[in-house]
Amino acid sequence: MKNEVFLLDQLIPVISEVGFPIAVTLYLLYRIEAKLDVVVQSIQSLPERIKE
């Protein structure tokens, strides 16, 4: 939660500089990055799980 508040404080100046749609896109990309890392790890471990 603390990171999200910090991110929001950084996001407000970006909105004024580049516009709302781009700022929302950047925020969503930041949020999905951690979830994509989990997906990549799962895909990389898949061959080992298939062998079992």
Order of alpha helices (4+ residues) and beta strands (2+ residues): alpha-alpha
